[in-house]
């Protein structure tokens, strides 16, 4: 801290996925977290990022295998609408079933005010070393986080984040007004019937909250009209989804102000081995000009604002003096 207190530090995102059926090297089965780490220049922490991380974890850990249909997948999420509880993530429920990765998929969202979950516990463990030492590069951070045997660190790159929302939106409707009020979303292979895909929603798993079935099928999905027959088109949806290329998200890039601060300020405090790291490279000329121009504009604005406040104080003082004179007669 010290001299860096008023500077803008680089934001590093971490997304944890805990596998409670993880097979350890000694043959035992227990919880294990797959922690995806990336800085703000690589990706955001929105719906597409969370959906991409979840699918990548399922695929690369073998929980999804093409040509194999597993029995059931249950995923428990934190109740955060911007990241977890949204249409993009929820559409993975019917998608994973329709792709025949699972017979049944269930997403559960913890109610607001819940106690800490498994991810929170592992995140606390990961903070141990970074809190005690200075960390200067992403490579160094990943190395320090890897000390915990119960956590696997995955450094995410731009190519790992896909436009899942756009892809899923071509085949499934938004659950309008249903996302916020419900906490349980489930799909079963039996819910694919009558050329439609249904999702079961419930406010809770209490007996008093009865499940409701919602048709989530998009009316006109890609190539539907090419088959002529609705039933044939529905049978081919899986192949169409597999063949469609999912676009890669454009990396947001590091905030221009942070780019300049990383180079002009933080770089001066770096040890010799970290000075030439890509995080501290000199920003492009247009970035430097943009930041300089905006700083100048902000300085002018602050000056004008200060002058306006000064005039207002003076006007108030004049008005007060005038009222005092009237009161005195």
Secondary structure, 3 states (H helix, E strand, C coil): CHHHCCCCCCCEEEEEEEEEEEECCCCCEEEEEEEEEEECCCCCCCHHHHHHHHHHHHHHCCCCCCCCCEEEEEEEECCCCCCCCCHHHHCHHHHHHHCCCEEEEEEEECCCCCCCCHHHHHHHHHHHHHHHCCCCCHHHHHHHHCCCCCEEEEECCHHHCECHHHHHHCCECCCCCCCCCCCEEEEEHHHEECCEEEEEEECCCCCCCCCEEEECECCCCCCHHHCCCHHHHHHCHHHHHHHCCCCECCCCCCCHHHHHHHHHCHHHHCCHHHCCCHHHCCCCHHHHHHHHHHHHHHHHHHHHHHHHHHHHHHHHHHHHHHHHHHHHC
